């Protein structure tokens, strides 16, 4: 995906705003920008206007895409079923979810195991709710319903993006050099997480998310949730009460995604 550097900087509020942002925040903003462009190109409603009335860390469900005149029409969301499943969330709240579907499709076609495919499918869905530190938030969102290996991989993929691994063909993204300069330095907590993950027995599970993450921004790709239905059935522990209704430690997060218009 080609990124217009000046347009991207404008979405952040200009050069002065960039100087006030941490390096980690800049790279997260770039990935979020790419995901938004991808989803909006699929939905044919991309708006390059830098005007906004929300914090950039707000999840995509809470950001209303409007025209350059500052008008933000609120479209009603389809109601969730009484006992919503993960597939319901993909259809009614995460859609079009093109990036994660591309990522999982790439993992499937390259012969990865089913847990890695599931991790690729779920690694960025939390961006519907919140964007900063999305690896940690994303792992927490799905932790009660997947294996520890899957949630661990999602947690650490965020930090591994900044470090190459030639053994799997993952290079430091050239786009990062173009957008932020060759002197880019990840913040201390990202480096610490990388060092911890690098020596962990599940390192490769998180690394394979980055391999299938960075190259999954094709606006012309045609993807579907259908190839992953059986994998979800085998590896995602769907609560019988429905996501958000099961009294788990993260049920409130699913309820928030289900009902983003709830005022209180």
PyMOL commands that set and color helices and strands:
alter all, ss='L'
color gray80, all
select helices_A, chain A and resi 5-11+15-19+23-42+60-62+86-94+98-109+114-122+125-128+134-145+148-160+166-168+174-180+188-198+203-213+226-235+251-258
alter helices_A, ss='H'
color red, helices_A
deselect
rebuild
show_as cartoon
